[in-house]
């Protein structure tokens, strides 16, 4: 039976705050709500309260922190009643489950049957863990190496009676036992001795028979067989750098002046500069007529600006989407991170997808310019998994977006193409 009056209920609530403390799992909204005159009409405390605690526990286990700040009990209780929990960005496939369990209205939370179905589907669709390279299989048991079972007290009775520990039959069997392989300890000692002797012989051979470097070796003029790697004065040239040439299946072998069909670029709205200092080998710096320049892999096709304000460069399964100043801060605010997370149209498939993840979201401020960066994955309409690197830059009150999309299995290639595009993007108008 509960408290009889509203004052008694409020006293019980204050006492619970002092005892429980700032623990999100113990403060569901129906437990933390303030007491009014009609306090008996508040949401009942039942199974939905336990589901709230489970959601907070899952959030804490995956995210590494609680969904609400837990510095003060009074502040925690007030925020639980008035504000939604933090975004479950790192929860991956568990994100819809955690967000459904942490809803403030108890009637909107999952029940036990729905939660069981969600968790079973997640377990069925979870990939099998990969066995690492250092995993060693357990060897089969050797029955010969098992301990010999003796009768209890046999050896003790023999010692007390002054008799030998083994009978004559055992000694005779020990003498007749054939000689087996050497003991492991003796074999290891012999092997170590052989290795040390081999090392000593190799060192002695090197000291006696190896030719010594003469003075003529240091004054070589490049006529030796190693002239391809040394200069005229004998200085070793630098090692060739790793080529960043795009792979043949993603870029055309041509030099970028023609489309894959052999016809010139029909758009005619961008100019190529291959000798820019910041452009890696295999990329071309394109000056677009829409007021920007960006480095694109050679052979990529350009699509003119569409109705959503996007200029698209594409090749195969890869797309570079550039939005030059479509959205303004007067409409979407001046926080690039909030714009990327909530308002950017190019990330709407991420918000609509039920199987989506995000990571690496951060705010960058360099030279008075603010920008937000993030990595995202989702499934498109065909069920194909997409990996996306996104950059939202705030320039003169407008947002410029540089986004690179590609298959989930080609994360490294997406990252390489994105880094070239993001490092060379400039506004030219």
N, C-alpha and C positions, 0 to 999 in steps of 0.2 A: 504494500500500500504506500502510495506516494505522500508527499507533504500536503497538509490540509489547506494551507493558504499560500498566496503568491509570495509573501514575505519569507515564509519557511522554505519555499522552493528556491528563492534567490539566495538565501543563506546556505542551502545545500549546494548550490552551484558555486558559490564563492569558496566554500570549504573544499569542494572537489578541485577547484583551480589550485588551491594551496597544496593539495596532496599529490595530484597527478603531475603538475608542472607542464612545461612547454613540449608536449609530445603530440605530433599531428595525428598519429594513429588513434589516440584516445579522445580526439575532439572532432567528432562529426558535426556538421552544421546543426543538426537537431539536438545535439548535446551542448553546443556552445551558444545557442541563441539566448538573447536576453529574456528575462521573465517579465510579462505584462499582466494586466488584469485577467486576460483570457489565457493564462498560461496553460490551462488544462486542454486547450484546443491545439497546442503545438504538435508538431510531427512526432509520432510515437517512436520510441527507441526499440528497435527490433533487429531482424536479420540484416536490413539495409545498413545499419550502423556497423556491423561486422564487415560487410562488403566494403564500406569506406575505409576501414582499417586495413583490409587486404590491399586495396588500391594504393594507399599511402605507403605500405610496406614494399610493394612491387616498385613504386616510383623511387623509393630510397635505395633499394637494392641495385637497380639498373643505372639510375642517374648519379648516385653517389651522394645525394643530399635530399633533404625533405622537400615536399612541394611548397611549403610555406616557411618563412624564417622562424626560428625557434629560440630567439634570444630572450623573449619575455612572454609570460603566459597570457597576460591581458591583451597584448598586441596580437598574439596568435589566435586567440578566441575571436577578436574583432575581425581579423582578416579572413578567417574561415567562414564567417557569416556574410561578409560583404564583397569579397574578391574571389575570382576563380584561381585555381592553382597555377603553378608555373607550367610552361610548355614542356611536354615529355619528348624532347627532341632526340635523345639518344636511346629511346626505348625500342626503336625499330618495329618489328611486327607486333610487339606488345603495346604499342602506343594507343590503338583504339580501345584495347581492354582497360588500360590504366585510366584513360580519360573518361570512359564510361563509368568506371567505379568511383571516380572523384567528382561526380556531379553533385551540385549542392541540393537539388531536390531529390529526396529519397525515392520518390516514385519513378524517376527517370534512370535510376541505376539498374545495372544488370541483376537479374535474379540468379539463383544458384544453377538452374538448368541451363540458362543461356551462357553463364560463365563456364560451365563444364564443357559445353559444345565449342566455345571459343578456344579453350585451352587444348582440347583434344585435336582440333583442326591444326593448331600451331605445332603440336607435337608430331602429327603425321607429316606435315609439310617441312619440318626442320631437316636440314641436311645432316648426313652422317658425319661425325667427326673424322678428320683425316689423321691417319697414323703418321706421326713424325718420323724423321730419319733416324732418331736415336731410340726408337722403341724396340726392345729386344723381346722376342717371344720366349715364354717360359719353357725350358727344356723338359722333355718327358722324364718322368720319375724312373730312376734305376733301382729296381728291387734289391740289387746286390749291395747297394750302399746304405740300405736301411739299417737301423741299429738292431743288434741281435737281442732277442728277448730271453732273459735268463730267469731262473726261479729266484724268488725273493729270498735274500739271506744266505745264498749258497756260498758266496765268497767270504762273507763274514764268519760263517761257521768254520771254514777251512783255516782262516787266519787264527781264530781262537784256539783251534785244535793243534796248531803248529804244522798243518799239512801244506803241501805246495798248492798254489792257486790253480794249477792245471794238472790233470791226470796224465798218466803215462800214455794213454791213447791219444790225448791231444798233442803231447810232445812228439809222438811218432808221426802223427799227421802233419805237424809243422815241419818236421825234417823232410818228409816225403813231398812236400808241396813244391811244384816246379817253380823255377825262377820266372817271374813275370816282368812286365815293363818297369823301368825305374820309377822311383817315387817322384811325385810332382815337385817336391822341394829340391831334390837332387837334380832333376831335369832342368828346372829354372836356373839353378846355380851354374850348371854346365853351359847352358845357352848364353847366359850373361858373360861368362868367361870367353866363349868363342867370339861374341860380338866385340868385346874389348880388344882381343887379339887382332881381329880384322881391322879395327880402326887404327891400331898402332901400326900395322903393316902398311895401310894406306898412307898414313902420315909420313912414314919412313920412305916410301916410294916417291912421294911428292917432293920431299926434301932432296933426294939423291938424284932422281932421273929427270924431273921437270926442268925445262930450259928456263934460264933467268932472263929478265928483260934487259936488253942492251941499250946503250944510248941512242942507237939509230931508231929504236921503236918510238921514242918521244919526239923525233924530228921528222916524222913522216910528212910528205907533201901531198898526200891524197892519192898515191899510186897503188896503195894496197887494195885487196879485194873489198875492203869496207869503205870505199870512197863514196858509196851511196849514202852513208850515215855520218861521214865526217867532212868537214870543210877543208879549205886549202891549208889552213894552219893547224889542222888536227883537232879542232873543236867539234865536239859531238853536237849534231843538230838536234833540235827539239823533236820529241816523238810526235808523230802525226796525231792530230786531235780526232776524237770520235766524230764521225759524220752524223749530222742531224738531218740527212736527206730523208724525206718521207718515204714510206714503203711503197713498192710498185702497185700494190693492190688498192692504195688509197689516193695516190696522186698520179697524174699523167706523166709519162716520160718526157713530154714536150716541155718547152720553157715557159708555158703559161700564156702565150699570146693567142692561142687558139683553144676552142672548146674541144671536147672529146670527139665530136663529129668532124673536126677539121675546119669548121667555119669559124670566122672571127667572132669575137664577143659581140652579141647583138645589142647589148645595153649601151656600150660606148660611153659610159658615164664614169669610168675610173681609169686612172693611169698607173702604170707599174713602174717601180723603181727597185731594181735588184741590187744596187750597190749601196744601200743604206747601211750605216755601221752597226745598227742594232738588230739587223735581220740575219737570222742564221741561214746556213746553206740549205737550199731546197725551198725557201720561202721567198715571197715577193711582197714588197711594201706597196699597197694599192692606195692611191688617193681617190676617194670616192666623191662623186658630185654632190652627195648629200651632206658634205661638210665634215668629213673625218678621213683619217688614214689609219690603216691597220695592216699587219703582216699576215698574209694568207699563203697556204701551201700552193705550190705551182700546180696549174691544171685545174683548180677549183672553179666552178661555175658560179656566176653572180646572178641573183634574182632581183629585179628592181624592187623598189620600196612598195610594200603592199598596204592594204587599208589599215593595218594595225601599226604602221610606222616602222616596220622591220625591213632591214636589208639582209638577205640571206646569201651566204656563200656555202656551197655544198659539194661534196664528192663522196659517192658511195653511201655508207651509213653514217657519215659524219656531217654535221651542220654547224656553221658559225653564224649566229644571229647577232646583229648589231642594231640597236635602237638609239639613234642620235637625237636625244633631247625631246622625246615625246611627252613625258610627264614633267610637271613643274612642282616646285615646293609649295606654291600657294594652294595646291589641291591635295598633295600627299604628305606635307610636312617636310622638315629638314633633317630627318634622321634616316640615313641610307639603310641602316640595319632593319628598322621597322618597315621601311618601304619594300625591302627585299623579302621580308618574312610575310607581309600581309597584303601588299598592294601590287606588286610587280606582275604584270599579265603573263609574262613568259614563264612564270613559276606556278600558274594556275593548275596545270596538270598534277603538280606535286601536291597541292592542297586538296584536289579532288580525289586523288588516288587513295585507296584503303591500304595499299602495301607500298609505303614510301618511307624513306629515311633521309635524314639530313645530318651533316657534320661540318666542322670547321667554320661555322658562321662567326664572323668577327668584323669589328669596325676598325678601319685603317685611316689614319690621318697623317698625310705626308705633304709638306710644303704648303700648308693651308688648304689642301684639297681633301675632302672626306669621301670615303668609299667603303662599301661593304662587300665581303666575299663569302662564298659558301659552296659546299658540295652537296648534291642531291641525287637521289635515285628514285625512280618510279616505274610503273608498268604502263606501256601505251595501250591503245585499243586492241592491238593484236596480241597482247600478252608478252611482248618483248621488253626486257629490262633495259632501262636507259640510265646512263651515268652522265651527270651534268656538272660542269664547273661554271659558276656565275659570278659576275662582277658588276656592281651598280656604282657608278661614279657620279658625284654631284658637281656640276660645272655651271657657274653663273645662274644658279637657281633652277636648273633643269637636270633630270636624271638621264645619264647615258648608260646603256646596258650592253655588256659584252658577254655572250653566253655560248659555250661550246657543248654540243650534245654528241653522244656516241654510244656504242654498245657497252653494256656492263663489263663484258669480258675484255674490253680494250681500254681499261682505265689509264694505263701508262701512255698510250697514244693520245687519248683525250687530254691528259695533263700536259703533254708536250706541245700540242697544238694550241691549247688555251694559254700557256705561259708566253708563247710568242705573240699571240693576239693581244693579251692584256698588257704586255710590256711595251708594245709599239702603238697602242691606240692613242691618237691625238685628235683634238678638235681643230679643224682648219679654217672654218668660216669666221 
